[in-house]
Amino acid sequence: MTDATGPADATGPADATVPADATRPDAAEGADAAARRLFADLTGHAPEGGWSAPGRVNLIGEHTDYNDGFVLPFAIDRRTHVALGGREDRRIRVASAFADASVEVDLDALDGLFPDRGERVPEWAAYPLGVAWALLRAAGAGPRDVAGADLAIASDVPVGAGLSSSAAIEGATAVALNDVWGLGLDRVALAAAGRTAENEAVGAPTGIMDQMAAMLGRADAAIFLDCRSLDAEVVGLGLVAAGLDVVVIDTRVKHAHATGGYRERREACERGAAAMGVPALRDLTPADLPRVASLVDEVAFRRVRHVVTEDERVLATVCTLRADGPGALGPLLAASHASMRDDFEISVPELDAAVDAAVGAGAIGARMTGGGFGGAAIALVPHERVAAVTDAVRAAFAAARFAPPHVFTVTPSEGARRDG
């Protein structure tokens, strides 16, 4: 066990060096059982219950969330599970299948740990402990208003693949502690607490899209989210009726949101908004782009152009789904990927190869998903073409001498929940 008052070197799910396969519990056991077993090993008794939250795929709308724009993510059938039990003292302890040592702190110490945790808490533990800290702050509760708890975490959401393993941890922790502590926070407040943990406890400058998808997901549906108002609408995807699968191509090129490339692009967006005198890029339209070009440098202009046109693509995607169904999304997905590759410059050769190979083998459309600089691409693929697309992607990676990709299908699924 590691106490947060001293240094710790445990690694965890936010660590970009963890292989994607390290997230997978034994196939015969599953992540729920793995979390419960880890809890029993930690405490010597069974947990009070188990809670889980999904990873997510963003169908379209990349880097628009922190610009107050629009996004269209959906929850997937890969989940992070938390087994939780109360304690008689006032300490909170977290353990993870990713780490050799648990981390334990006094509830009274949370305010001293965050937002400037330094090296006192390993990064993986900052996610659940940061959620605990953010929940108490959101609920207006003090540490002395709640009891201590033990949490054990296991997951089958691939790490570093752009599928938001971090928001899955935050979501599962948030619903578990909200229930056990009786805080009474609604789903949007729980999502906001997850974002607070990621922004302030971990130090990753992300928006709220991932947490909202983890909280609000529905089967065969996406969440059309206005990231300014947090108004959310469930939009049917119709994948089942259209005979389409979502294929994820994890390039195994690892990314980390706390690193500089993500932050630099966010700062460029903020400069563009300031130059135009608007609160956020959400307030611009494509008609404003010529003026933007006259006010900022060429790189910042391209960053702005991506966000402004991506917002338009999200709105067009919602309209297309309603009017024509998912089979008509190919051009929008292609335009989104090109914009991220050329204007936002967050693609990598492996992602481009994955997109090109998938479309060449019969995918309706494909694009990179997530924050970029690695991670995964997604492809909408007719059922009967999934094997051909998988083979084509693997062959393209082999020909380019890239590491073999991890290719699998995901299903739009339910959001965070108690599992029993």
Secondary structure, DSSP 8 states (H G I E B T S, - for coil): -EETTS------TT-TTS-GGGG---TTTHHHHHHHHHHHHHHSS--SEEEEEEEEEEEE--S-GGGT-EEEEEEEEEEEEEEEEE-SSSEEEEEETT-SS-EEEEGGGHHHHSS--TTSS-HHHHHHHHHHHHHHHHHT--GGGS--EEEEEEE-S-TTSSS-HHHHHHHHHHHHHHHHHT----HHHHHHHHHHIIIIII-----SHHHHHHHH--TTEEEEEETTT--EEEEE--HHHHTEEEEEEE------TTSHHHHHHHHHHHHHHHHHT-SSGGG--GGGHHHHHHHS-HHHHHHHHHHHHHHHHHHHHHHHHHHT-GGG-HHHHHHHHHHHHHTS----HHHHHHHHHHHHTT-SEEEEESSSSSSEEEEEEEGGGHHHHHHHHHHHHHHTT----EEEEE-----SEE--
